[in-house]
Amino acid sequence: MGELGTDVDLEADLDDEPLRWYVVAAFMLAVVGGFALAVWLTAGWFGDCDRTSREKAHVADDSLRATLCESGHGAAGLLVPGGWVLGLVLATIALLRWGGSRLRALVLAVLLLTPVALPAAAYAGLGRSSTDCTEDKLEKFEAWVDAGSRGAPPYDCRTF
């Protein structure tokens, strides 16, 4: 019976083990790297929105991106720093709960990567908005291109 109590105490000690330096270093690297990435991607989004106009050809006028840039001065770009904040919360929870089994450590390690992954995912989602054009508009645009691209296009469905 004494041995059983010793085994239980050893398992309890594993959960209360102090954080290793590499866990704290990974947390700091993910947080700082995610912040830098979020700042860079947010600046890129708002910079692209500032250049969006009918005279510039980097964003299709009839795309969702042009609409997102025009509404709220491109406020959709706040999804990127919002993703970093959510990632910071999840990584902090992972840091506070660190320890235990290998599966738990793997799940918590994935959560440590969220400050980098979530801003990148938000920006990728926003990036897909520049190529959106409805089927009907796309067909008319392609017919205009096939006819020699003379005159003004019926819609701006270019891919960027």
C-alpha positions in Angstrom: 0.0 0.0 0.0 3.0 2.3 0.6 4.2 1.7 -2.9 0.9 2.7 -4.4 1.0 6.0 -2.5 4.5 6.7 -3.8 3.4 6.1 -7.4 0.5 8.6 -7.0 2.9 11.2 -5.5 5.3 10.8 -8.5 2.5 11.4 -11.0 1.3 14.5 -9.0 4.9 15.8 -9.1 5.0 15.5 -12.9 2.1 17.9 -13.2 3.7 20.4 -10.8 7.1 20.3 -12.7 8.4 23.8 -13.3 8.5 25.1 -16.9 11.6 24.3 -18.9 13.5 27.1 -20.5 12.7 25.9 -24.0 9.0 26.1 -23.3 9.3 29.7 -22.2 11.6 30.5 -25.1 9.1 29.0 -27.6 6.3 31.0 -26.0 8.3 34.2 -26.3 9.4 33.5 -29.8 5.9 32.7 -30.9 4.5 35.9 -29.3 7.2 38.2 -30.6 7.3 36.6 -34.1 3.5 36.6 -34.3 3.4 40.3 -33.3 5.9 41.2 -35.9 4.1 39.2 -38.5 0.7 40.8 -37.5 2.2 44.3 -37.8 3.7 43.5 -41.2 0.6 41.9 -42.6 -1.7 44.6 -41.2 0.5 47.4 -42.7 0.4 45.5 -46.0 -3.4 45.2 -45.9 -3.9 48.9 -45.1 -1.2 49.9 -47.6 -3.0 47.9 -50.3 -6.3 49.5 -49.3 -4.9 53.0 -49.6 -3.8 52.2 -53.2 -7.2 50.8 -54.2 -8.8 53.0 -56.7 -10.3 52.6 -60.2 -7.0 54.0 -61.6 -4.8 51.4 -60.0 -4.8 47.8 -61.3 -3.7 45.7 -58.3 -7.2 45.0 -56.9 -10.2 44.1 -59.1 -12.8 46.8 -58.8 -15.7 44.4 -58.6 -14.0 42.2 -56.0 -14.8 41.6 -52.4 -11.4 43.1 -51.5 -12.3 46.5 -53.1 -15.6 46.5 -51.1 -13.7 45.5 -47.9 -11.2 48.3 -48.4 -13.9 50.9 -49.1 -16.1 50.0 -46.2 -14.8 51.2 -42.8 -11.5 52.3 -44.4 -10.4 48.7 -44.6 -11.4 47.8 -41.1 -11.5 44.1 -42.1 -7.7 44.3 -41.8 -8.2 44.4 -38.0 -8.8 40.6 -38.3 -5.1 40.1 -38.5 -4.2 41.8 -35.2 -7.3 40.3 -33.7 -5.9 36.9 -34.7 -2.7 37.7 -32.9 -4.6 38.7 -29.7 -6.6 35.5 -29.8 -3.4 33.6 -30.4 -1.7 35.3 -27.5 -4.6 34.3 -25.2 -4.4 30.7 -26.4 -0.6 30.5 -26.1 -0.8 32.0 -22.6 -3.3 29.4 -21.6 -1.0 26.7 -23.0 1.9 28.1 -21.0 -0.1 28.2 -17.8 -1.3 24.6 -18.3 2.0 23.1 -19.5 3.0 19.7 -18.2 1.6 16.3 -18.1 1.4 13.6 -20.8 2.9 13.7 -24.2 -0.5 14.2 -25.9 -1.2 17.1 -23.7 2.2 18.6 -24.4 1.6 18.2 -28.2 -1.8 20.0 -27.9 -0.3 22.8 -25.9 2.7 23.1 -28.3 0.2 23.6 -31.1 -1.5 26.3 -29.0 1.8 28.0 -28.6 2.0 28.5 -32.3 -1.3 30.3 -32.6 0.1 33.8 -32.3 1.8 33.2 -35.6 -0.7 30.9 -37.3 -3.9 33.0 -36.6 -2.7 36.3 -38.1 -1.3 34.4 -41.1 -4.7 32.6 -41.6 -6.6 35.9 -41.3 -4.4 37.6 -43.9 -4.7 34.6 -46.2 -8.5 34.8 -45.9 -8.4 38.5 -46.7 -6.0 37.8 -49.6 -8.5 35.5 -51.2 -11.0 38.3 -51.4 -9.1 40.0 -54.3 -10.0 37.3 -56.8 -13.7 37.1 -56.0 -16.0 37.7 -58.9 -19.5 36.2 -59.5 -19.9 33.6 -62.3 -22.0 35.9 -64.4 -19.5 38.8 -64.1 -16.6 36.4 -64.8 -18.3 35.0 -68.0 -18.9 38.5 -69.3 -15.4 39.6 -68.5 -13.9 36.5 -70.2 -16.1 37.2 -73.3 -14.7 40.7 -73.4 -11.1 39.4 -73.2 -11.8 36.8 -75.9 -13.2 39.5 -78.1 -9.9 41.4 -78.0 -10.3 43.5 -74.8 -11.4 46.6 -76.7 -13.1 49.4 -74.9 -14.0 49.4 -71.3 -14.4 46.0 -69.6 -17.9 45.1 -68.5 -16.5 44.2 -65.0 -13.1 44.1 -63.5 -12.5 40.4 -62.8 -8.8 40.2 -63.1 -6.8 37.9 -60.7 -4.1 39.5 -58.6 
